[in-house]
Amino acid sequence: MDLNKRYTPQTWPDHPETATLEGKNKFVGFWLLLAAETVTFASLFATYLALKDKGPSGMEFTAAGLFELPLVFAMTMILLTSSLTSVYAIYHMKNHNFKAMQAWLGITVLLGLTFLGLEIYEFNHYVHLGFGFTNSAFSSAFYVLVGTHGAHVVFGLSWFIALMLRNAKRGLNMYNAPKFYLAALYWHFIDVVWVFIFTVVYLMGVIG
Amino acid sequence: MSSNAQKTGFGATIWDYITTVDHKKIAILYLISGGFFFLVGGVEAMLIRIQLMKAGNDFLSAGTYNEVLTMHGTTMIFLAAMPILFAFMNSIAPLQIGARDVAFPFLNSLGFWLFFFGGVFLNLSWFLGGAPDAGWTNYASLALASEGHGIDFYSLGLTISGFGSLIAGINFLVTIINMRAPGMTYMRMPLFTWTTFVASALILLAFPPLTVGIFFMIFDRLFGANFFDVTMGGNTIIWEHFFWIFGHPEVYILILPAFGIFSEIFAIFSRKRLFGYTALVFATILIGFYGFMVWAHHMFTTGLGPTANAVFALATMIIAVPTGIKIFNWLLTIWGGSISFTVPMIYAVAFIPSFTAGGVTGVMQAIAPLDYQLHDSYFIVAHFHYVIVGGVVLAILAGTHLYWPKMFGTMLSEKLGKWTFWFFFIGFHLTFFIQHFLGLMGMPRRVYTFGADQGWDLFNAISTVGAFFMAVGVIILLVNVVMTTIKNERVGNDPWGDGRTLEWAIPSPPPFYNFAQTPLVRGLDPYWIEKMEGNKEGMIYAEPLGDIHMPNNSFIPFVMSLGMFVASFGALYHLDGDKAWALPVLIIGLGITFGSMLVRSWKDDLGFIVTKEELIADQERIQREAQAREGGKNGGLK
């Protein structure tokens, strides 16, 4: 692969992410990784549902008493919006518009960081209420499920930032186009998992 | 750039293997380390049998016995059987589809080093305060109560090596999906490639639940979580579910590649196209599919209730159908063939009755009410050793003989191979057949001793004698390997003379780029087709000779895995209180891993080009060597 080859929007392929064998391999491999990730989160959800509201006798906290929707709703909206902005970024990637792609990725990262900040605030709030990781089976299952998602957010953000810095001066080429594409795909996956967390943990939690 | 045969120093060779991304060299790494762990697990097995040789024996203490028993199972499954099969999958599957390498050579190396460091970490437990002692299934109710750090070595070691397996699985899948040579359609893929494919899919979907379960175990034991602690609202059955949602597919991850190896052997040494190729492929897929629906048959006595037990009993019995289809296809492949009883073929023929016996006892245990009688008895031990040793280990031994020339360029001695076979085969049946009856007589598994008045003395003594037979067989194999290596008699492309698939169309061992020109596949058994049409050149090609793009070696996979290894010590000791260094070590280790990930994505790694001229020169060298070999042979005959 020739890194010095210059592309214009006219010569740039329609699907740069799968235009090379390396790109195709990454594309298929990443979807398979997402399959494994799906099983991972399915396992965590199953555990959460099995251990929901379970704890030592006289446990203080239950899902219905603990969770409040306004903050979590805001977090959901922010993360969903960040998924949309990452779509815009990939739209510009496919049109070989590097600057616009970087700008939209930047917005995506800012939204992601906001989400992460709110999640840290939320966890901090629970811990101050006395709902710690070691409190009960319920608390362990909650923190591991939502925390694993949070760790994925951290990884996704680090990935975006590394790609943006790394390629800031190089622009788009066939070597990094699949990387941008897959980072965005990962971000969508994180988003989908959050939709399930919002539903299963928070909405079903508040309903009781 | 090219790694043409030059004399290199010992240090350079080691460095080459540490940094290699060549699937054939990684296969050799898997074979050596898997073989080493196979010997370790074998020694543990001998210790078990010596302890049970007579009633009231005190060769091992009860605590040590638990550790040996746990490590025997864990080592054999995770560190011996899987890696040795990975060795064949790595070495052979890319060649069978006509690929120059796997899809992700870097990840291939990473997968190996993660497995390696995970295995080393687990085994270091012997020297650092005691091995895990809750059985290879590590049930939470036992594991949470286990003192010391044995269980933590198990959890952290298997996490690391589990990541390695997952990465290897994804790599094989993408390789087979994307890298097949022109004409190599799915329904022309050799059976070994097919079973590699399905086993990899199982790895992909089965390892995450294990990882999740093990993470819960780590959190519970080391970070104060309460997933399995009943007094805190936890539930120990969650571990059992996750373990077996992984554990049952795991046995198919082991047996499917074994089926693949035997399918190749039956076709080659019967000199016949596989009977019922299509049925064999679909049976493989079906076994993989059903493999995920039967996990609770390991938990019949847990108390899930009659409905769950009935459903899982039926699902389990259904698996016997595709497996039976396979057995009959193999028999009909042999039928009417021009059979040559080489060592691999002897193993294959011996495999059919041995494995079928294990399968039949499996169906017996699928009957839930009967399983209440058999559960936790030696009948179970006999059953799973019949399928694992009678299936997987026989396949590993057969595959070692079959593929040794392709991996190393020399033939193992057939004579010594037959000695190994007879010692191992007789020893295997002597050890495990009688254990069925010990089980029916009421001997429970996992007990470190038994009383003289229980009437189990004679059968246990016989079983121990069998174990020694197997040990002798393995020692003869080692002698065989050493002698073959010292003799170093090089062989040509197709040393068995009847190779059918693409790997036999290229030199043994193949050059680092595998195929100078990508072959064109014209049907099932492509090399055999060309032979039958009198093609002297070996294959016809899908492309003219031209430049080849190859990946660079990298040291990063080793460092990344080392980081995880270091971090594991931090996680293991951080609760101990008197070890202030633990938390920094955890952070530094993770820093090494993620730092090297960053370095990897920061630096462009575009690989290198083997030019057409270099290729031509290398091909000429290979031909010269082949001619010299032929000349030497003729000279010998005169």
Interface residues (C-beta under 8 A of the other chain):
Chain A: M1 L3 L21 K24 N25 V28 G29 L32 L33 A35 A36 E37 V39 T40 S43 L44 T47 A50 L51 K54 G55 P56 M59 F133 T134 N135 S136 A137 F138 S139 S140 A141 V144 A162 L163 R166 Y175 K179
Chain B: A103 F104 L166 I170 N171 L173 V174 I177 N178 M179 L204 L205 F207 P208 P209 T211 V212 G213 F215 F216 F219 D220 F223 G224 A225 N226 F227 D229 T231 M232 G233 G234 N235 I238 F242 I245 L598 S601 W602 D604 L606
